Amino acid sequence: MRKIFKSILAITLSTIFAFPAQAATMESIANADSRFHYDGTTLTATIKSVETFSYEEMVDAFLSATRTCSGYEIPEYYAEYRTNTVTFDQDKANMIIERTTWTDEWVKANVPNIATNGMTREQAKTAVFTYISTNYEYSLDILGDLDKERDASDAYSLIANNTGVCIAFSCAFRAMLEAVPFNPSTGLVDWNCVEPDHIRVAIVENGKHMWNAIQNAQGTWGFYDTACASKYRESMMAFYNLLGGQVYDCYGEKIWHY
């Protein structure tokens, strides 16, 4: 996957996280990450002042601002684009907003039935991990088809189509788990809590594969690979809270998106 997703990854901290209270808009995307700008009519993204456009940083900006989309859905903003400021035409900006909004609404309607009131953090993580691993299929048949891989590269594509590639699994796991509210007083899931705590989830990539990471109270990072768990369901919990392994350590430097 190095040619396709050179750097995608996000880290997870157990901190307060405001889950979106309303549909995504161009304003909300711009407000969520300083690399995006919206002047009332046009959405742009400005990356570091570099001679060559940084696809990796664009991916990071999308993952940061939407929590569900990778930016890979927009072909023009892949490696061939040579500028550090990108202007999104209305159709493409709307596609990201629509996918983000659809995912947020699906999560709010369905995740309360997956991670239910009274669950501990560990139980909630297990419930979301198991749901994704058993309900969605890994799209082996589209690997190598760039157009199809782009369309299957976010949480929306996995949830809506029941199939996707590793980045879609990673985005979906993050979108679902980060939405689960924990009562600060009890530490348990509480969907009625006014000011809950949330788990922050990272997306990690090593040039061949993508997965999630979550940091425990002791500061240790555990890996959660729902894509591999889906492919090997008979032993899916082997991909839950891993500390490493050949798939995650042997292909190159890991890149993290927070």
N, C-alpha and C positions, 0 to 999 in steps of 0.2 A: 504493500500500500504506500511506499515511500513516494512514488511519483504522484499519487493522488492526494494524500494527506501528509505533507511533510512535517507539519507540526501542529498537533492538536492535543490539548491536554488541559485539565483543570483540576485544582486541588480542593480539598474539602476541609472546612473548619467548622466546628460546632459553635456557631455564633448566631445572633439574631439576624434574620433575613426577612425582608418584607415581601411576601408573596403578592403578585399583582392583584389589585382589587378591582381592576376594570380592564377592558380590552386594550391590547397593545395599540399604540399610535406612533406616528413619526416622532412626536414630541417625547413620548415615553422612552423610545429607543435612544434618542439624542441625550436625554437626561440621565440615562443609565450608564453611558460610557462617553467620556470626554472626546473620544476620537470621532464621534458622530456629531453632525451639526444639522440643524433644521431651521431655516429662515422663514418658515410659514408657508413656503411653496415647494422647496427643494431639499431633499435629504442628501448630504454628502458625508464622506468619511475621509479624514486626513490622517495619514500615517506619518511616521517619523520622516524627517527630511533626509531622504536617501536617493541616490541616483536611480536605483531600480526599485520598482514597487515591491513591497514586502507582502507576499501572499500570506505568510505565516501570521503577521500581525493583523491582517484583515480578518483571518479566521478567529484570532483571539478577541478582536473587537466584537464580532458577531456573537461568539459564545458568551462574552461578558454581558452584552447588552440585552440579549434575548433569553439566555439560559436554555434555549431549545433549538435554535438554528445555528448552523456552522458557517454560513456564507458561501459554502461550496455549491449551494443551489444556483448561484448566479455565475454562469461560465465565464463571462467577461472579466471577472475579478480574480481569476486564477492566475497562474504563473506568467502568462504572456502579457498581462497588462503592465504598461511601463509608465506609471505616474504615482505620485504619493498622495494625490487627492482624487477621489472617485466620486462622480455624481451619479446617483441612482435614478434611472428613469422611473416614471410613476408606476408602470406595470410591475417592475422588479421590486421596488420598494413595497408596493402593496402585497406582493406575493409573500414577502418575509413577514409583514404585519399580519396577514390573514393566517399564515401557518402558525405564527406565535399565538395569536388570539385563539384559534381553534384548539391548539394544544392546551393552553391555560384553561379554557372552558371545559375541555374533556377531563382534565386533571381535577378540577374543582368538583365536577359531577361524579367522578368515579373513584378517585383515590380514597375518599372517606370510607368506602366499602372494602378497600384493600388493607389499609393501615387504620384499624378501627380504634375508637376511644378506649383508653386504658392500656394500650400496648406500651411496652418499654421501647427505648430506642433500638435495642437489638432486635426485638420482635418486629418492629416496623421495618427495619432494614431487610430482615429476612422475608417479610411478607411482600414487599415491593420487588425484591430480587427474584423471588419464586414466581410471582405473577408474570413478570416480563419473560423470564426464562421458559415458562411453560405455555405462554399464550402467543408468542411471536416466533416466526421462522427466520433463520439466517438465509439471505438471498445469495446462495452460491452461484445460481444461474446467471447473475448479472455482472459478476466480477469480470473486469476487463472492458466492459461497455461503459465508457465515461459518461455518456448522457444519462443512462439509467442509474449509474452510481451517484451522480449528482442529485438526481431526483429522489434518491433513497438515503439522503445524508443528514436527516434531522429527525427530531422526535415525532413530528407530524407524520412523516412518511411511514414510520414503523407502526404507529398506533392506527392510522387510517387504513393502511394496506395490509397490516398483520405480517409484514415482512420488511427486511432492510439489511444494510451492511453494518459493520461494527460501530461506526460513528453514530448511526441512528439508534442502536441499542444504548450507547453511552449517553446520548442526549435524552433519551426517554427515561432512563434510570434516574438521571439527575433531575429532570423536570418533575417526575413523580415524587421522589424522596424529598427534594427540597421544599415541596409544598406541604409536607406533613408538619402540623403544629404541635409543639410540646409545651405543656404547662410548666413554667419555671419553678413553681412551688413543688410539684410532684414528680417532674421529669417524665410524665406519661403523655401519650397522645391525647389531645383535647381540642376537638374541632370547634369548640365554643369559646376558646381562650381569646381574650382581647389583644394581649401583647405576648404572643408565644415565642419560644425559641425555635430555631430550625437547624437542621443539619446542612452544612455546605458540602457539596459534592464536586470533586475534580474530574476532568477528563484528561487522560494521559495517552500519549502516542509514542511509538518507538521506531517509526518508519515502516513497519509491517502491520501493525495492529493498533486498535484503540480500546480503552477500557476505563473504568472509574477508580477513584481512590478516595478514601475517607480517613481522616486522622482521628485516632482515639484519644481519650483523656490523658494518656501517658505520652502523647506526641508521636506515636508510631503510625505509619501509613499502612493501611490494608487495601489490597486491590480487590475489585468486584467486577467480574467479567461476565456480563449477562449474555453477550454474543456467543462465547464458547459454551456457557451453560446451556444455551438453547440448542446448540449443535450436539451436545453430549448430555442429554437430560438424565440418563441413567446414573450419572455421577455429577450432577450439576453443582452440588454444594462444595465440590472440590475447587470451584472457581469463586468461592465466597470468602472474603477476608484473607486473601493470600498476601504473603510478604514478598514474593518474587517468584522466580522460576524461569525456565528456559525461554518460554514464549515472551516474557516481559523484560528479560535482561540481555538477550544475546544479539539483538538486531541493531543496536546503536543507542545513542543518547536519548533519554526520555525527555519529552517536552511537556510542560505543565501549563494549563490554562486555569485561572482561578475564577 
